[in-house]
Amino acid sequence: MDGGSLAALRELVESGRVTPAVDRTYPLREVPEAIRYLAVEHARAKVVITV
């Protein structure tokens, strides 16, 4: 993806016209649990690690 496409995507997300599908969020200290969830539970959307 080029810089122009990324900028356009960012505008769509920031405006609320596009919403990323997030299944779960995990804090950084719970990365092993997040990986287990991805491997065993088969996430239906993105799994996000917060820093």
Steps between C-alpha positions, in 0.01 A plus 500: 500500500638841412496809720196649329294187554600484866405864548160438338443196721596699809246769408226238462578345839527837676170618351325184619398391150718189534525315830763231552358173631665428836433167669698558819765725649782394730754709691863443407561290812238248376654429159536125575125482574425690177711255300324207668165654409606535137625142486219327689187715480531611136435874523216633286657844460822680594666439835660822624797534737493830687822665610 
